[in-house]
Amino acid sequence: MANDNRAPAAEWRIVGETSPKSVSLLYKLGLGAVALIMVLLPIIYVGIIVLVAWGVYEHALHPRYQLGGGTVALLGYLAPIIVGGVLVFFMIKPLFARRPKDYEPPGVLPAEEPELFRLIYAVCDTVQAPRPARVLVDFQVNAFAGFRRGLPDLLRRRLTLSIGLPLVAGLSVRQFGGVLAHEFGHFSQGAAMRLTFIVRSVNAWFARVVYERDAWDNRLRSSAQRSDFRFGIILHLARAMVWVTRRILWLFMNVGHAVSCFMMRQMEFDADRFESQVVRSETFAETTRHFQLLNAAWQQTIAQQTEAYATNRLVNDLPRLSAMAAKRLATKAVQANRAVLPTAKAGWFDTHPSDHDRIQASKALGAVGMLHGDGDATKLFRDFRATAQALTKHYYEEECGIDLKDVTLHSFEEMSTEMLAAAEEDELVEKWFGSLLNTHTLAFVRLERSQAASVGSLGAPAAAGPFVQALLKADGEAVDAGNALHLLNAGFVVNPKDFGLKKGTREEAEAAQRQADFHVAQARTKLAEPLRLTSALFGDAVRAAQANDITAREQLNLLADLISRFPNIADSLLRLHKQISALELLLLNAQNAPNSPFWNEVAEKLATSIDADTAAILSAFSGCEYPFRHARGNVLLSDFLCDWQEANEQIGAIFNRGRCVFRRSLTLHYRVLARLACLVEHAKSSSVA
């Protein structure tokens, strides 16, 4: 008989019905006003197109001056026609811009998950919303109901419900039922349902046509650069007019967003009322707070798996690993007795109210709830583990583009043990070094003897906090100024506000970089002594562990040796930090480079320097083995830091190689210190025992 991993079905019931709230006249007028404005904006845009086209037509047929003879007169007649024609084309083009094909997550059917659909249908009936025609599962830390296929689904009232499995794994049946009630509550009123569709569709359309570029934009740019000087002026003028139209679209986009935000926040309050009535006000508050933890846990899980992927290893069940991380975060939050809920008020351009305001509104409602039953929401699935594992593989292959033939998938149980161990190491390295660890402080971490250092020096990391913040701020300013300087040297015109400059000139960027470098040096000087004391005390602790813990001595020696090598490559890592950022900007803007020779000169100079520093870092760890677990067993550290040892001469390949070595070097440095801190702590515990 085959093994059955199915959990017992969840036990729940809904008793009662929601009491629909009468919609005020002011609310109806607000809905109508928002809908009218959102429809008028595209109509106004079309009107502008018609006016421009009419102007081109009038000029072509009825020029207001005699053509006469000569090239200047001919250009004077043709220029408005060409510029106007190009402008009309680029203004019309967005109206027919195809929506990019969305990633389609897998779906589930009622016959496959009867208990899940029973809850979904019960909630829909309770809030008097249409039942979904399709249910999809994905990796959002959320659930979303909407008209996925646009207008055809709206006309037929065919809802699609998307359920995030990390959400299911982290909530109880009652909490999950409340989230469903919130989503379907948006669609319990026909007017709100249609308005939501209009607002989101128009805002999404504006955002796409303002920011997306296609082959036509590239053709216009290249034609303007390659054409004869006289014709090139006309095309550059056309490009300027296209830029103006996009500014108009940008203005419309922000107007549409502004007028819709207030009403969208009111609609969220309305949907919250349905959720509170279904699950009670206290559960609504619990769920809202728990969302913060689930999102933080998901980000933490993805970061941990990104690190694991560098060793060709991944977990086979992302939702359950994320839920485990959320439980740990919740425990830490309770132990620390600190609030996990932001209290900031919603801004003018926020589509959702603040969590604090939503909880207060729910408390004022005092709902007792209708959904009874507890237990994990995972019990709504016949076999949540199998579903989560299948979707995890689908996510790796379809969304991340990972070839699973090159990766070893590990069980949730194995990876959770590893994650808990890593979390313990993070706490211990935080205890020793606090916020002191960053790119600029690598050279100071030396495991020397403390000599005159005292135990009281352990407070140094906390006391150094302001200096660390000053260092990070100055470092960011130095990187921004350097990026601006490289772009200017490559022939670009920069917006000074984007780089924290007063003027977009080379002299201003150089001055800003000198000033930022001076502040970096100041902050590093102030951090040198706290770091020396902390590192020396830590070195004493490592040596004590080497003497007391015979079983871990070999590993302690290996890790201490690796740490001793980092000061020698600190300068290379600092240069990579700045150069990778600058080259990335150049590569992103390569197609828009106004002067190709200048771009090539700057990019090649950066690539040469990156290649040299990358080689220096790999050479520093020559012969060393990667000290942690790897899917391929024993792996040379140089192979871990970079999956390929010889980059070809292409600038993009050198950039990717350097970025990989830089990121993994920083990760290695932190992880080695964290493991050392853990071994030190275990050695202390063993000696006390």
KACORFEN-V999677 format. One record per backbone hydrogen bond with DSSP energy under -0.5 kcal/mol. NH is the residue of the N-H (numbers start at 1). CO is the residue of the C=O. Records with the same first field share a line. If there is no record, write none. Layout:
# KACORFEN-V999677
NH->CO ; CO
This chain:
# KACORFEN-V999677
5->3
10->379
12->10
13->372
15->13 ; 370
16->14
18->126
20->18
24->22
28->24
29->25
30->26
31->27
32->28
33->29
34->30
35->31
36->32
37->33
38->34
39->35
40->36
41->37
42->38
43->39
44->40
45->41
46->42
47->43
48->44
49->45
50->46
51->47
52->48
53->49
54->50
55->51
56->52
57->53
58->54
59->55
60->56
61->57
62->58
74->70
75->71
76->72
77->73
78->74
79->75
80->76
81->77
82->78
83->79
84->80
85->81
86->82
87->83
88->84
89->85
90->86
91->87
92->88
93->89
94->90
95->92
96->92 ; 93
97->94
105->103
108->135
112->109
113->109
116->380
117->113
118->114
119->115
120->116
121->117
122->118
123->119
124->120
125->121
126->122
127->123
128->124
129->124
133->159
134->159
135->108
136->161
137->106
138->163
142->140
144->162
146->160
148->146
150->147
152->149
153->150
154->150
155->151
156->152
157->153 ; 154
158->153
159->157
160->146
161->134
162->144 ; 160
163->136
164->142
165->138 ; 163
167->140 ; 164
168->164
169->165
170->166 ; 167
171->167 ; 168
173->375
176->172
177->173
178->174
179->175
180->176
181->177
182->178
183->179
184->180
185->181
186->182 ; 183
187->184
188->185
193->189
194->190
195->191
196->192
197->193
198->194
199->195
200->196
201->197
202->198
203->199
204->200
205->201
206->202
207->203
208->204
209->205
210->206
211->207
212->208
218->214
219->215
220->216
221->217
222->218
223->219
224->220
225->221
226->222
227->223
232->228
233->229
234->230
235->231
236->232
237->233
238->234
239->235
240->236
241->237
242->238
243->239
244->240
245->241
246->242
247->243
248->244
249->245
250->246
251->247
252->248
253->249
254->250
255->251
256->252
257->253
258->254
259->255
260->256
261->257
262->258
263->259
264->260
265->261
266->262
267->263
268->264
269->265
270->266
271->267
272->268
273->269
274->270
275->271
276->272
277->273
278->274
279->275
280->276
281->367
284->280
285->281
286->282
287->283
288->284
289->285
290->286
291->287
292->288 ; 289
293->289
294->290
295->291
296->292
297->293
298->294
299->295
300->296
301->297
302->298
303->299
304->300
305->301
306->302
307->303
308->304
309->305
310->306
311->308
312->309
313->308
314->408
316->410
321->317
322->318
323->319
324->320
325->321
326->322
327->323
328->324
329->325
330->326
331->327
332->328
333->329
334->330
335->331
336->332
337->333 ; 334
338->333
342->340
350->347
356->342
358->354
359->355
360->356
361->357
362->358
363->359
364->360
365->361
366->362
367->362
370->278
371->278
372->13 ; 370
377->171
379->376
380->377
381->378
387->383
388->384
389->385
390->386
391->387
392->388
393->389
394->390
395->391
396->392
397->393
398->394
399->394 ; 395
400->395
402->396
404->402
406->403
407->404
408->312
409->407
410->314
415->411
416->412
417->413
418->414
419->415
420->416
421->417
422->418
423->419
424->420
425->421
426->422
427->423
428->424
429->425
430->426
431->427
432->428
433->429
434->429 ; 430
436->433
438->436
441->438
442->439
444->441
445->441 ; 442
446->444
448->446
452->450
453->450
457->454
458->455
459->456
460->457
463->459
464->460
465->462
468->464
469->465
470->466
471->467
472->468
473->469
474->470
475->471
476->472
477->473
478->474
479->475
480->476
481->477
482->478
483->479
484->480
485->481
486->482
487->483
488->484
489->485
490->486
491->488
492->487
496->494
498->495
499->495 ; 496
500->497
501->496
505->503
509->505
510->506
511->507
512->508
513->509
514->510
515->511
516->512
517->513
518->514
519->515
520->516
521->517
522->518
523->519
524->520
525->521
526->522
527->523
528->524
529->525
530->526
531->527
532->528
533->529
534->530
535->531
536->532
537->533
538->534
539->535
540->536
541->537
542->538
543->539
544->540
545->541
546->542
547->543
548->544
549->545
550->548
553->550
556->552
557->553
558->554
559->555
560->556
561->557
562->558
563->559
564->560
565->561 ; 562
566->562 ; 563
567->563
568->565
569->565 ; 566
570->566 ; 567
573->569
574->570
575->571
576->572
577->573
578->574
579->575
580->576
581->577
582->578
583->579
584->580
585->581
586->582
587->583
588->584
589->585
590->587
592->589
593->590
595->490
599->595
600->596
601->597
602->598
603->599
604->600
605->601
606->602
607->603
608->604
609->605
610->606
611->607
612->608
613->609
614->610
615->611
616->612
617->613
618->614
619->615
620->616
621->617 ; 618
622->619
624->621
626->635
631->311
633->630
637->624
639->636
640->636
641->637
642->638
647->645
654->650
655->651
656->652
657->653
658->654
659->655
660->656
661->657
662->658
663->659
664->660
665->661
666->662
667->663
668->664
669->665
670->666
671->667
672->668
673->669
674->670
675->671
676->672
677->673
678->674
679->675
680->676
681->677
682->678
683->679
684->680
685->681
686->682
687->683
688->684
689->685
